[in-house]
Amino acid sequence: MAYQQTCIDDFPEGELKFKMRAAMDFAMDITSNALAISGKISSFLNLIQATSFSRRLLEAEPSEPGRYVDGNPSWVSHGDRRLLETPATLQFTPNASVAKDGNGNFTTISETVAQVPRKFDSRQMFFGVARYVMYVKEGVYNEYMEVDVHAWNLTMYGDGPDKTIVTGSKNYVDGVRTFKSATFDAVGDGFMAVSMAFENTAGPAKGQAVALRVQAARSIFLHCRMQAYQDTLYAHSHRQFYRNCLISGTIDFIFGDAAAAAAVFQKCFLTMRRPQAHHGTVVFAQSRVRVEESTGFVSQNCSFVAVLAFTGATHPRLPVQRLLHHHHRP
C-alpha cells in the first residue's frame, strides 16, 4: 500500500490528483480487506499452535517479525549480525574504491555502482553473507545516484560521516516532487551503508528535500549521518535498520511506510533543527493510511536533541500511524 499512496502523493494538487485518488480507492480497499483477513487468520493459527503438541518444534523456528536476536531485528541475517558486532575492528577488502582525487578505481559513486556485477560468484563472503564491497574515500560527492533494484547485497563504507559525504539540493519549491528529490536512493535489497553521510542542502524555505530514500528490503545503516530540513529520511518501504546514526531535520524528517516493527532506529541521535519562523517540528511522520497495515517505526534507546535551544514535537501526526518508543534518553 505504500506504493499506491506514493503514486497518489506524487501528483500535483488539482483535478488529476483527485481522479487518481478516486481510481486508487477501490484497489486500496481490496488490499486493506485482504490484510485484515490475513491478520485474523494468522491470529487464529497462532492460537492453535500455542496449544498444540508441536510447540517445541515451533520454538526452534526463526523468530517472528518484530522479535530481536542479539539486540538486532530477527530478520537481520547471522552474517550481518556478525558485521554489526565488530564494525570497529572489521577490515573490509573492497571490490572497488571511489576517490575524488583519482586515487581509486573511480572518481564518482555513480560510476562505481553502475559496474556492480549482477552475479553472486564475484562477491566476497563475510561470515557467510555474499556481499559486493565498495569503499568511498574521504570527500564531498556532489551527485545524485541510485543503488538500483539489481544491485543486491551491496556494502558501501566510507571514512566517517564527517569525511565521506554525498550531497545534493533538489527540492519541492524548485519543481522536484518529493519522491524524486532524494540525493541518494537505496533500492537494491540487502543494501548496507557504514560510516557515511547523506545530505540535502536545500534550506528550510525550499520545502520537501530528501537526503536519503530507502526502498531496499533488509537494509542496514550503521554510523551514518542523514541531514536536511524537511523530509530528511524517506523510509519508504520494506524492513530497515538504523544503528548509531545521526538524523537531523525540521518537519517530518523521518517519514515513510517501512515494514512492521522492522523500521528500527536503535541508539540513534535524532536532532531537531530550527525551522522557519512560525513553523513547528515533527520527528516521525509514519505514513500508513489504513489501520490494517502492519507497518510502523520503532525507536529504541534513541536520543532526541534540540539544537539552538529549540524544542519541538516528537509525536505521530495521524491517528493511524504507529510509533513505538523504548527507553529514550532526553
C-alpha positions as CSV (number, residue, x, y, z in Angstrom):
1,M,0.0,0.0,0.0
2,A,3.0,2.3,0.4
3,Y,3.5,2.3,-3.3
4,Q,-0.2,3.0,-4.0
5,Q,0.0,6.0,-1.7
6,T,3.2,7.2,-3.2
7,C,1.6,7.2,-6.6
8,I,-1.2,9.4,-5.3
9,D,1.1,11.7,-3.4
10,D,3.4,12.4,-6.4
11,F,0.6,14.0,-8.4
12,P,0.3,17.8,-8.0
13,E,-2.8,19.1,-6.3
14,G,-5.7,19.5,-8.7
15,E,-8.3,17.6,-10.7
16,L,-5.9,15.0,-11.9
17,K,-4.8,14.0,-8.4
18,F,-8.5,13.9,-7.3
19,K,-9.3,11.5,-10.2
20,M,-6.3,9.3,-9.5
21,R,-7.2,9.1,-5.8
22,A,-10.7,8.0,-6.7
23,A,-9.4,5.4,-9.1
24,M,-7.0,4.0,-6.5
25,D,-9.5,3.9,-3.6
26,F,-11.1,0.6,-4.8
27,A,-7.7,-1.1,-5.1
28,M,-6.6,0.2,-1.7
29,D,-9.9,-1.0,-0.1
30,I,-9.4,-4.5,-1.6
31,T,-5.8,-4.6,-0.3
32,S,-6.9,-3.4,3.1
33,N,-9.6,-6.1,3.3
34,A,-7.0,-8.7,2.3
35,L,-4.7,-7.6,5.0
36,A,-7.4,-7.7,7.6
37,I,-8.4,-11.2,6.6
38,S,-4.8,-12.4,6.6
39,G,-4.3,-10.9,10.0
40,K,-7.3,-12.7,11.5
41,I,-6.2,-16.0,10.0
42,S,-2.7,-15.5,11.3
43,S,-4.0,-14.8,14.8
44,F,-6.2,-17.9,14.7
45,L,-3.4,-20.1,13.6
46,N,-1.1,-18.7,16.3
47,L,-3.8,-19.5,18.9
48,I,-4.0,-23.1,17.7
49,Q,-0.2,-23.5,17.6
50,A,0.1,-22.2,21.1
51,T,-1.8,-25.2,22.5
52,S,-0.5,-27.9,20.1
53,F,1.9,-30.7,20.8
54,S,4.3,-29.3,18.3
55,R,5.1,-26.2,20.3
56,R,8.7,-27.3,21.0
57,L,9.3,-27.7,17.3
58,L,7.8,-24.3,16.6
59,E,10.1,-22.7,19.1
60,A,13.0,-23.9,17.1
61,E,11.8,-21.9,14.0
62,P,13.1,-18.4,13.2
63,S,11.8,-15.6,15.4
64,E,8.6,-13.9,14.4
65,P,8.8,-10.5,12.8
66,G,9.4,-7.8,15.4
67,R,11.5,-10.1,17.7
68,Y,15.2,-9.5,18.4
69,V,18.2,-11.7,18.2
70,D,21.4,-10.5,19.9
71,G,19.9,-7.0,20.1
72,N,19.2,-6.9,16.3
73,P,15.9,-7.3,14.5
74,S,15.3,-11.0,13.8
75,W,15.3,-10.5,10.0
76,V,19.0,-9.5,10.1
77,S,21.0,-12.5,8.9
78,H,23.5,-14.2,11.1
79,G,26.3,-13.0,8.9
80,D,25.1,-9.4,9.0
81,R,24.8,-9.6,12.8
82,R,28.4,-10.6,13.0
83,L,29.3,-7.5,10.9
84,L,27.3,-5.3,13.3
85,E,29.0,-6.8,16.3
86,T,32.5,-5.9,15.1
87,P,32.3,-2.8,12.9
88,A,35.3,-1.0,14.5
89,T,37.7,-3.9,14.0
90,L,36.4,-5.4,10.8
91,Q,38.7,-4.8,7.9
92,F,36.8,-4.7,4.6
93,T,38.6,-5.7,1.4
94,P,36.8,-3.6,-1.2
95,N,35.9,-4.9,-4.7
96,A,36.0,-1.3,-5.9
97,S,37.0,2.1,-4.5
98,V,35.9,5.7,-5.2
99,A,38.2,8.7,-4.7
100,K,37.6,12.4,-5.6
101,D,41.4,12.8,-6.2
102,G,41.6,9.9,-8.6
103,N,43.4,7.6,-6.1
104,G,40.8,4.9,-6.6
105,N,39.1,2.8,-9.3
106,F,36.5,5.5,-10.0
107,T,36.0,9.2,-9.2
108,T,32.2,9.1,-8.7
109,I,29.9,6.9,-6.7
110,S,27.5,6.6,-9.7
111,E,30.3,5.2,-11.9
112,T,31.1,2.6,-9.3
113,V,27.5,1.5,-8.7
114,A,27.0,1.1,-12.4
115,Q,29.6,-1.6,-12.7
116,V,28.4,-3.7,-9.7
117,P,28.1,-7.2,-11.0
118,R,24.7,-8.9,-11.0
119,K,26.1,-12.4,-10.2
120,F,26.9,-13.6,-6.7
121,D,30.0,-15.5,-7.6
122,S,32.2,-12.4,-7.9
123,R,31.3,-11.1,-4.5
124,Q,33.0,-11.6,-1.2
125,M,31.8,-13.7,1.7
126,F,31.5,-12.1,5.1
127,F,30.5,-14.5,7.8
128,G,28.6,-16.5,5.2
129,V,27.0,-13.5,3.5
130,A,27.8,-12.8,-0.1
131,R,28.5,-9.0,-0.5
132,Y,29.9,-6.7,-3.0
133,V,32.0,-4.1,-1.1
134,M,32.6,-0.5,-2.2
135,Y,35.0,1.8,-0.4
136,V,34.1,5.5,-0.8
137,K,37.1,7.5,0.3
138,E,37.0,10.9,2.1
139,G,35.5,13.7,0.0
140,V,32.3,15.6,-0.7
141,Y,30.5,13.8,-3.6
142,N,28.0,16.2,-5.2
143,E,25.9,13.8,-7.2
144,Y,22.5,12.1,-7.3
145,M,22.5,8.4,-7.5
146,E,20.5,5.2,-7.1
147,V,21.5,1.8,-6.0
148,D,19.1,0.1,-8.3
149,V,16.9,-3.0,-7.9
150,H,19.5,-5.3,-9.5
151,A,22.3,-4.4,-7.1
152,W,21.7,-6.9,-4.2
153,N,23.8,-7.1,-1.0
154,L,26.0,-4.1,-1.8
155,T,28.0,-2.8,1.1
156,M,29.2,0.8,0.8
157,Y,31.5,2.2,3.5
158,G,33.3,5.5,4.0
159,D,36.0,7.2,6.1
160,G,33.4,8.6,8.6
161,P,30.1,10.5,8.5
162,D,32.1,13.8,8.6
163,K,34.5,12.8,5.9
164,T,32.6,10.8,3.3
165,I,29.6,13.0,2.3
166,V,27.1,12.6,-0.5
167,T,25.3,15.8,-1.1
168,G,22.6,17.4,-3.3
169,S,20.0,20.1,-3.2
170,K,16.9,19.1,-5.2
171,N,13.7,20.3,-3.6
172,Y,9.9,20.8,-3.9
173,V,10.0,24.6,-4.3
174,D,12.3,24.3,-7.4
175,G,9.8,22.0,-9.0
176,V,11.0,18.5,-8.0
177,R,8.5,16.1,-6.4
178,T,9.3,14.8,-3.0
179,F,9.9,11.2,-4.3
180,K,12.5,12.5,-6.8
181,S,14.3,14.9,-4.6
182,A,16.5,12.4,-2.8
183,T,20.2,12.8,-3.0
184,F,20.7,9.1,-2.6
185,D,18.3,6.3,-3.4
186,A,18.8,2.8,-2.0
187,V,16.6,0.3,-3.8
188,G,18.6,-2.9,-4.2
189,D,17.8,-5.5,-1.5
190,G,20.3,-6.1,1.3
191,F,22.0,-2.7,1.0
192,M,24.3,-1.7,3.8
193,A,26.0,1.7,4.4
194,V,28.7,2.2,7.0
195,S,30.4,5.5,8.2
196,M,29.0,7.9,5.5
197,A,26.8,11.0,5.3
198,F,23.8,11.8,3.1
199,E,22.8,15.4,2.8
200,N,20.3,17.7,1.1
201,T,21.5,21.3,1.4
202,A,18.2,22.9,0.3
203,G,17.3,25.3,3.1
204,P,14.2,25.3,5.2
205,A,12.4,27.6,2.8
206,K,12.7,25.1,0.0
207,G,10.1,22.7,1.4
208,Q,10.4,18.9,1.0
209,A,14.0,18.0,0.2
210,V,15.0,14.4,0.8
211,A,18.6,13.4,1.7
212,L,18.1,9.6,1.6
213,R,15.3,7.5,0.2
214,V,15.3,3.8,1.2
215,Q,13.2,1.1,-0.6
216,A,15.7,-1.7,-0.1
217,A,14.5,-4.7,1.7
218,R,16.6,-5.7,4.7
219,S,18.7,-2.5,4.5
220,I,21.1,-1.5,7.3
221,F,22.7,1.8,8.1
222,L,25.5,1.9,10.6
223,H,27.3,5.0,11.9
224,C,25.8,7.2,9.2
225,R,24.5,10.8,9.2
226,M,21.4,12.0,7.3
227,Q,21.0,15.7,7.3
228,A,18.5,18.1,5.7
229,Y,15.5,20.1,6.8
230,Q,12.0,18.9,5.7
231,D,11.7,15.2,4.9
232,T,15.3,14.2,5.5
233,L,14.9,10.5,5.6
234,Y,12.3,8.8,3.4
235,A,12.0,5.3,4.9
236,H,9.7,4.4,2.1
237,S,9.1,0.7,2.4
238,H,10.4,-2.7,3.5
239,R,12.4,-3.7,6.5
240,Q,15.1,-1.2,7.6
241,F,17.6,-1.0,10.5
242,Y,19.5,2.1,11.6
243,R,22.0,1.9,14.4
244,N,24.2,4.7,15.9
245,C,23.1,7.2,13.2
246,L,22.6,10.9,13.4
247,I,19.4,12.1,11.7
248,S,18.6,15.8,11.7
249,G,15.8,18.0,10.2
250,T,12.8,20.1,10.9
251,I,9.4,18.9,9.6
252,D,8.5,15.2,9.2
253,F,12.2,14.5,8.9
254,I,11.8,10.7,9.3
255,F,8.8,9.6,7.2
256,G,7.5,6.8,5.1
257,D,5.8,3.4,5.5
258,A,8.5,0.9,6.2
259,A,7.5,-2.6,7.2
260,A,6.1,-3.8,10.5
261,A,8.1,-3.3,13.6
262,A,11.2,-3.6,11.5
263,A,11.9,0.1,10.6
264,V,14.1,0.1,13.7
265,F,16.1,3.2,14.9
266,Q,18.5,1.9,17.6
267,K,20.8,4.1,19.6
268,C,20.4,7.0,17.1
269,F,20.6,10.7,17.7
270,L,17.5,12.5,16.3
271,T,18.3,16.1,16.1
272,M,15.7,18.8,15.6
273,R,17.0,21.8,13.7
274,R,15.4,25.3,13.9
275,P,12.7,25.6,11.3
276,Q,11.3,28.8,9.7
277,A,9.6,31.3,11.9
278,H,6.1,30.2,13.0
279,H,6.7,26.6,12.0
280,G,6.9,23.7,14.3
281,T,9.0,20.5,14.0
282,V,8.0,16.8,13.8
283,V,10.5,14.0,14.0
284,F,8.4,10.9,13.0
285,A,5.7,11.1,10.4
286,Q,4.9,7.4,9.7
287,S,2.7,7.2,6.6
288,R,0.4,4.2,6.9
289,V,-3.1,5.1,5.8
290,R,-5.1,2.1,6.8
291,V,-5.2,0.6,10.3
292,E,-4.9,-2.9,8.8
293,E,-1.4,-2.2,7.6
294,S,1.3,-3.9,9.7
295,T,3.7,-1.1,9.3
296,G,5.4,1.3,11.8
297,F,8.5,2.8,13.2
298,V,10.4,1.7,16.3
299,S,12.8,3.9,18.2
300,Q,14.9,2.1,20.7
301,N,17.4,3.8,23.1
302,C,17.4,6.9,20.9
303,S,18.3,10.4,22.0
304,F,16.2,13.4,20.9
305,V,18.2,16.5,20.8
306,A,17.1,20.1,20.0
307,V,19.6,22.5,18.6
308,L,19.7,26.2,19.2
309,A,17.5,25.9,22.3
310,F,14.6,24.8,20.1
311,T,12.2,22.2,21.4
312,G,9.7,20.6,19.1
313,A,7.1,17.8,19.0
314,T,8.0,14.2,18.6
315,H,4.6,12.6,18.4
316,P,2.9,10.8,15.4
317,R,0.8,13.2,13.4
318,L,-2.0,11.0,12.1
319,P,-4.4,8.7,14.1
320,V,-3.4,5.5,12.2
321,Q,0.3,6.0,12.5
322,R,2.4,3.6,14.6
323,L,5.4,4.6,16.6
324,L,6.9,2.6,19.4
325,H,9.4,4.2,21.9
326,H,11.8,2.2,24.1
327,H,14.0,3.8,26.8
328,H,14.5,7.2,25.2
329,R,17.3,9.4,26.6
330,P,16.5,13.2,26.7
